[in-house]
Amino acid sequence: MDEQIKSAIGARFEQEPFAQRCGVSLIDLAEGYARVEMTCTPEMENIFGMVHGGAIFSLADEAFQLACNTSGTVTVALSVTMNYHSAPPVGSRLSAEARLISQTRKTGNYNITVSTQEGVLVATCLALAYRKGDPLPFL
């Protein structure tokens, strides 16, 4: 992966208001791959006192966004299918890993997993990205 692209994506991610608000940290970034982490706070509870599915989805989406833009061109989501497997307790530290599984000139398919620090699978996700072809505006 081009170091300039990796550095630019990392720097831009550090400034992203939504990721900051959710407390998402970038752990690893490589060509077609990203790993992010987040601690689930009480503000992320649903009506049952469990971590809201939207918070879990947001973490997966952050990993997806980072992984699919490592090509250096603007890439956006076309479709995301999320499956929830277990409900992590509030206070859990979650990790989301997004991996490119196939691509064409215009699309990319990604597999995203969300797990607890203890290795409990929380959610899996299949996502389809569209490569617009425009260079990343922050390069």
LINNOR-V686315 format. One record per residue. RES is the residue in one small letter. SS is DSSP state (H for helix, E for strand, C for the rest). Layout:
RES|SS + RES|SS
This chain:
m|C + d|C + e|H + q|H + i|H + k|H + s|H + a|H + i|H + g|H + a|H + r|H + f|H + e|H + q|C + e|C + p|H + f|H + a|H + q|H + r|H + c|H + g|C + v|C + s|E + l|E + i|E + d|E + l|E + a|E + e|C + g|C + y|E + a|E + r|E + v|E + e|E + m|E + t|E + c|C + t|C + p|H + e|H + m|H + e|E + n|C + i|C + f|C + g|C + m|C + v|E + h|C + g|H + g|H + a|H + i|H + f|H + s|H + l|H + a|H + d|H + e|H + a|H + f|H + q|H + l|H + a|H + c|H + n|C + t|C + s|C + g|C + t|E + v|E + t|E + v|E + a|E + l|E + s|E + v|E + t|E + m|E + n|E + y|E + h|C + s|C + a|C + p|C + p|C + v|C + g|C + s|C + r|E + l|E + s|E + a|E + e|E + a|E + r|E + l|E + i|E + s|E + q|E + t|C + r|C + k|C + t|E + g|E + n|E + y|E + n|E + i|E + t|E + v|E + s|E + t|E + q|C + e|C + g|C + v|C + l|E + v|E + a|E + t|E + c|E + l|E + a|E + l|E + a|E + y|E + r|E + k|E + g|E + d|E + p|E + l|C + p|C + f|C + l|C
